[in-house]
Amino acid sequence: MDDSERLARIETLLQEGNRLRSEAIALQKESLAMQKSLVDETRANIVKAGKVNDQALDIQRRARVAAKVIFGIVFILVVYLSYLLFFRLNLP
């Protein structure tokens, strides 16, 4: 192999290396864009999850209040019916 063939081979390898480097840079840019997109989607999902959690807490608070009211009404009815059965009604 003479010097001109060696230089041609080196030039070919350098060109191929430059082409591969350009492809690698393009892939890295594409990967970075995808990562940024995923980060943005994740942030949006976190915001949505926070809203859902807030709504769930609100529903739980309302359910606790409703349960207390219902149990209070049931208790009052039991006391009233007990009063009617044992004190008001004159059963023989």
Helices and strands as residue ranges (DSSP letters): H 3-83, I 84-88
